[in-house]
Amino acid sequence: MLKAFRRSYSSAEAALGRLTDRQLLQQATRVSASPPPRDCAVYCGFDPTAASLHVGHLLTISALLHCRQSGLHPIAVVGGATGRVGDPSGRVTEREEVERDNLRTNAASIIDCLERIFHNDQKMRGAGPDIRVVDNWSWWKDVGAVEFVSDIARPFRVASMLAKESVSQRMSSEEGMSCAEFLYPLFQAFDFLHLHTKHNCWLQVGGGDQWGNITSGCEFVRKKTGHLVHGVTVPLLTTSSGDKLGKTAGNAVWLTGSSYPLYQFLLQTGDHDVATCLHRLTSLPPEEVDVIMQQHTTAPESFLAQKRLAEEVTRLVHGAEGLTHAETATKALFGDHHSLRSLTSEL
Ligand SMILES: N[C@@H](Cc1ccc(O)cc1)C(=O)O
């Protein structure tokens, strides 16, 4: 299965830069002697702490789609339960609790969004392994407190939990960390076990800040089943100026609502970042990205690479109609411009 994953990532490797041998080898040392059975699944989780996913989430969504191209069944978990607990990863202060009603509506909208993207991908790339979108509330609602402590919490060692970056970072702060947040990795670890036993899931993908949660899951599944499951983190995409992808001046570019802001955002990708984005955010084969980049470099004013990026990603997220809408809106505003560069720099 790692081979399959490597194949799916060999394309993006040059662009991924950091998701290369080091991370894959770290995982490979854990590979069990007996290869996992066929029809494996891979999963990634999304907590419904906001009403919509944003463009940064496309990194892990694309990782799932790349895995699908290699024959794995992707599972997207929406964290109806974990969203209530609150993941401390990558945060220096405690997350504000999201109201239950909001969590429910956020979860429903994120499920919709993921299903739409997966459906569009199927349309664009043709049939492949099934994709599942599930809410972890569906299994957590039946777990009682005593069962949680006696069956789930018991194998975890406090010392290794304290050593996690997400915890140690916060222990020195005045506010400290709530017990709920401290226990978060147990929830994510149990999700992995659940998906492993119920859906033959052997791989978890997450953003760079998910390393601690993912390794907790690998460890937990190994203790419970003896199986060596794997995890891979996908580094955040930062622009050459060091900004996080999709966070311009602190504003996220959302994946729901009008397709226009996403399309415009992608059109404005800098020449230094556009090849990386094509590799990581689209399912285009690497050779095709190379050809696009060669053509782009000979005539950068054509904005060819940015246009292709905006087209591919907008079609994936909003479908063919969404793409037409964004293109029409752009033309209506700017006409049939020849130099997008000067126009976009005015936006
Ligand atoms: N903790 C992840 C979301 C997640 C939720 C449940 C899982 O099983 C896995 C991942 C995040 O905040 O990004």
The ligand as an SDF file (V2000), in Angstrom:
LIG
                    3D

 13 13  0  0  0  0  0  0  0  0999 V2000
   -8.0250   16.8340   14.1860 N   0  0  0  0  0  0  0  0  0  0  0  0
   -8.2170   17.0920   12.7870 C   0  0  0  0  0  0  0  0  0  0  0  0
   -9.5690   16.6490   12.3200 C   0  0  0  0  0  0  0  0  0  0  0  0
   -9.8240   15.1800   12.5140 C   0  0  0  0  0  0  0  0  0  0  0  0
  -10.9420   14.7570   13.2060 C   0  0  0  0  0  0  0  0  0  0  0  0
  -11.1790   13.4020   13.4090 C   0  0  0  0  0  0  0  0  0  0  0  0
  -10.2760   12.4690   12.9100 C   0  0  0  0  0  0  0  0  0  0  0  0
  -10.4800   11.1460   13.1200 O   0  0  0  0  0  0  0  0  0  0  0  0
   -9.1670   12.8780   12.2040 C   0  0  0  0  0  0  0  0  0  0  0  0
   -8.9260   14.2510   12.0110 C   0  0  0  0  0  0  0  0  0  0  0  0
   -8.0160   18.5820   12.5250 C   0  0  0  0  0  0  0  0  0  0  0  0
   -8.2710   19.3760   13.3840 O   0  0  0  0  0  0  0  0  0  0  0  0
   -7.6360   18.9580   11.4500 O   0  0  0  0  0  0  0  0  0  0  0  0
  1  2  1  0
  2  3  1  0
  2 11  1  0
  3  4  1  0
  4  5  1  0
  4 10  2  0
  5  6  2  0
  6  7  1  0
  7  8  1  0
  7  9  2  0
  9 10  1  0
 11 12  2  0
 11 13  1  0
M  END
$$$$
